[in-house]
Each structure stands twice: as C-alpha cells, then as structure tokens.
C-alpha cells in the first residue's frame, strides 16, 4: 500500500532505537534488552498505518459531475444546517467529518474546479469533535469554483493534530476526489455547499474519502 511521503520520518524514526536495543542485546548477551525494541517497532507499524494512502474509486472512475465527495474517511458530525458562526459569509449547507487516529488522514478535494482562494489561520487545538473546534482551532480553508458552482472546505486540526499539510493553492485546478493534503493525528474536515445542493449523508454515518457522495448539485439544465 502507498504511504504518504509526510509519514516516512515518523515511520523510520522509531526504527533507530529499536535497532540500537537489538544490537546492544546481542553484543552484551543480555537478551532481555531486545524486548525494548518491540514498543518502537509497534510505534513504527502504527505510523505506517496512519499515513497509508489507499486508492479509491475516484482514482479509477471519474465521479459524476454533479457529485460532491467526502474529503476524508470518518464519521459525519454535521449534515445540513450549518453550525452557528462556522460557515463562510453567505448561505451554505455544512457537512463535517471527524477523523479518528485510525482513519486514513490523506485529504481529497470534495469537488472539482479552480482554487480561487486559500487561507491559513492559527488557533487552538481543541478536540475535533467539539463544536467550538470549528471556529477556534487551527485550520486551512480552500474555495474551489467551477463555472457558477462553488464549494468551500476546511482542514481543521484536533487535540493531537499539530500540523496541516495543504498541497494546493490559488490558480491550481483540482479534480473531484483528487488528493490535496493531509492532517497529522486526529482532526476534522468541513465542507460547505450552497442551498441548492442536496445533502446525501446523515449525522453519525461513516464515510470514505473519494467515494462517499455527501452532496449533489441539481442536474445541469
């Protein structure tokens, strides 16, 4: 399975003390020291799991042009009416996805189009499942436009996530479901679509990034 490049320092880092413990145990004959390597090996294995980057349906089959896809794996926290003080200016519907520490953390663009705005704001590191994390936590926001269709989405860090990686910016075009970054260690993603879209998920539903349709535009024409 593919591993996101941001994960390699976290995967290889624990291997050094594991190797040291093994070498010392062999050279001194103190076999018990070799057991010290196991926690580091387990940590390295977890990091490989965390930074996994599996292919999804959108990587093989172009999504329907009216579909808005989940930007991440996780559980839907909000579906429909936006939380107070969270949505951008204007009228929007909101879909928020909470990512646990065992979910895939590679993020994908929920909809296609040109990135016309991007912003980054420092903030707190509250647990991502808390309502106030949406407007108090550190976050990155992108606005994607395709013709007269606009979608806004945010990467929001949580209590453990301390870094947002955003690999796109103004002037670049994204395809629906295209990889565009990741968040390290527990977080949430908010997607805002206009009122004319139909939200197709419900609170508590599990979703998969690049596969689950979270909203749908009315068919053109």
NULUM-915344 format. One record per residue (C-alpha): residue in three letters; x, y, z. Coordinates in steps of 0.2 Angstrom, whole numbers, padded with zeros to 4 digits, always signed. Layout:
NULUM-915344
alaXYZ/...
This chain:
NULUM-915344
unk+0000+0000+0000/unk+0006+0018-0004/unk+0012+0028+0011/unk+0011+0047+0010/unk+0028+0055+0009/unk+0025+0065+0025/unk+0024+0049+0035/unk+0042+0042+0032/unk+0051+0052+0046/unk+0038+0046+0058/unk+0039+0028+0052/unk+0058+0027+0051/unk+0062+0037+0067/unk+0057+0023+0080/unk+0067+0010+0070/unk+0084+0018+0076/unk+0081+0015+0095/unk+0074-0002+0090/unk+0089-0007+0081/unk+0100+0000+0095/unk+0091-0011+0108/unk+0093-0026+0097/unk+0112-0023+0094/unk+0116-0020+0112/unk+0106-0035+0117/unk+0116-0046+0105/unk+0133-0038+0109/unk+0131-0039+0128/unk+0122-0056+0128/unk+0108-0048+0138/unk+0093-0055+0128/unk+0081-0045+0139/unk+0086-0029+0131/unk+0080-0035+0115/unk+0062-0033+0121/unk+0064-0015+0122/unk+0064-0014+0103/unk+0046-0020+0102/unk+0037-0004+0108/unk+0047+0005+0095/unk+0043-0007+0081/unk+0025-0006+0086/unk+0025+0013+0085/unk+0033+0012+0068/unk+0020+0000+0062/unk+0006+0012+0068/unk+0014+0026+0059/unk+0014+0016+0043/unk-0005+0013+0046/unk-0009+0031+0050/unk+0000+0038+0034/unk-0007+0025+0022/unk-0014+0032+0006/unk-0026+0019-0002/unk-0033+0021-0019/unk-0051+0025-0020/unk-0065+0023-0034/unk-0062+0041-0039/unk-0044+0037-0044/unk-0051+0024-0057/unk-0068+0031-0062/unk-0072+0049-0065/unk-0085+0054-0052/unk-0102+0061-0058/unk-0100+0079-0062/unk-0114+0083-0050/unk-0107+0074-0035/unk-0098+0081-0021/unk-0087+0068-0012/unk-0082+0066+0006/unk-0064+0074+0008/unk-0059+0061+0021/unk-0063+0045+0030/unk-0073+0047+0046/unk-0089+0050+0054/unk-0101+0063+0049/unk-0104+0076+0063/unk-0114+0089+0054/unk-0126+0086+0039/unk-0137+0101+0033/unk-0139+0116+0043/unk-0123+0125+0047/unk-0116+0127+0065/unk-0118+0145+0072/unk-0103+0156+0067/unk-0094+0142+0057/unk-0100+0144+0039/unk-0092+0157+0027/unk-0102+0173+0023/unk-0117+0169+0013/unk-0130+0155+0013/unk-0122+0137+0015/unk-0126+0119+0020/unk-0112+0111+0030/unk-0105+0093+0031/unk-0092+0090+0044/unk-0082+0074+0045/unk-0072+0069+0061/unk-0057+0058+0058/unk-0051+0047+0072/unk-0032+0042+0074/unk-0036+0026+0065/unk-0044+0033+0049/unk-0035+0037+0033/unk-0029+0055+0035/unk-0025+0059+0017/unk-0037+0073+0012/unk-0046+0074-0005/unk-0055+0088-0014/unk-0073+0086-0012/unk-0077+0095-0029/unk-0068+0099-0045/unk-0063+0117-0051/unk-0050+0131-0049/unk-0044+0135-0031/unk-0049+0154-0031/unk-0045+0157-0013/unk-0035+0149+0001/unk-0031+0155+0019/unk-0022+0148+0034/unk-0027+0153+0052/unk-0018+0148+0068/unk-0028+0144+0083/unk-0032+0132+0097/unk-0030+0113+0097/unk-0047+0108+0105/unk-0054+0090+0102/unk-0060+0090+0084/unk-0077+0083+0089/unk-0081+0098+0100/unk-0092+0111+0091/unk-0081+0126+0096/unk-0066+0117+0087/unk-0074+0123+0070/unk-0070+0141+0073/unk-0057+0141+0087/unk-0044+0128+0080/unk-0030+0130+0068/unk-0036+0127+0050/unk-0033+0129+0032/unk-0048+0134+0020/unk-0050+0132+0002/unk-0063+0139-0010/unk-0065+0129-0027/unk-0075+0136-0041/unk-0081+0128-0057/unk-0091+0139-0068/unk-0106+0145-0057/unk-0103+0131-0044/unk-0093+0135-0028/unk-0088+0123-0014/unk-0078+0129+0002/unk-0069+0116+0013/unk-0058+0117+0028/unk-0044+0106+0036/unk-0046+0108+0055/unk-0033+0101+0067/unk-0038+0092+0083/unk-0031+0090+0100/unk-0017+0078+0093/unk-0016+0085+0076/unk-0002+0099+0076/unk+0001+0101+0058/unk-0009+0104+0042/unk-0002+0099+0025/unk-0010+0108+0010/unk-0003+0104-0007/unk-0013+0116-0017/unk-0016+0134-0019/unk-0024+0148-0029/unk-0023+0146-0048/unk-0022+0127-0047/unk-0036+0115-0053/unk-0042+0101-0043/unk-0052+0086-0049/unk-0066+0079-0038/unk-0058+0067-0026/unk-0040+0072-0030/unk-0028+0071-0016/unk-0024+0089-0009/unk-0015+0086+0008/unk-0017+0078+0025/unk-0018+0082+0043/unk-0007+0073+0056/unk-0015+0064+0070/unk-0034+0066+0073/unk-0044+0081+0065/unk-0060+0086+0056/unk-0065+0092+0039/unk-0079+0104+0035/unk-0087+0106+0018/unk-0099+0120+0013/unk-0111+0118-0002/unk-0124+0131-0007/unk-0143+0128-0003/unk-0147+0121-0020/unk-0137+0106-0017/unk-0145+0091-0009/unk-0135+0084+0006/unk-0135+0065+0005/unk-0127+0059+0021/unk-0134+0060+0039/unk-0126+0063+0056/unk-0117+0048+0063/unk-0114+0040+0046/unk-0097+0033+0041/unk-0090+0040+0025/unk-0075+0036+0014/unk-0064+0050+0006/unk-0065+0050-0013/unk-0080+0038-0013/unk-0095+0043-0002/unk-0106+0056-0010/unk-0110+0069+0003/unk-0120+0081-0008/unk-0126+0083-0025/unk-0129+0098-0037/unk-0145+0099-0046/unk-0143+0091-0064/unk-0137+0105-0076/unk-0152+0110-0087/
